[in-house]
Amino acid sequence: MNPANYLYLSALLFTIGAAGVLVRRNALIVFMCVELMLNAVNLSFVTFARMHGNLDGQVFAFFTMVVAAAEVVVGLAIIMTIFRARRSVSVDDNNLLKH
């Protein structure tokens, strides 16, 4: 398969994720769209690594996955705390963490 197809898929996934972050108001959906964007970047890292015949892109993809896992732990904990306090995870409630 042509590496350009993987890059097109990566660009499409990143675009869908970016649109979801900009359009949606639910924090969980925004969180999932950020994860989709990170996976799109991982796909492009691995594609470029494969095209150039080295492992640098795969190492970067691995570190990106580690950062994404840490983000999931911290982000979901914050979202769960906000939901317990307010019974809503809407991004429009921007004054939740001011106090």
Summary of the structure (lengths in Angstrom):
residues: 99
radius of gyration: 16.5
end to end distance: 53.7
largest distance: 53.7
contacts: 263
relative contact order: 0.13
helix: 79%
strand: 2%
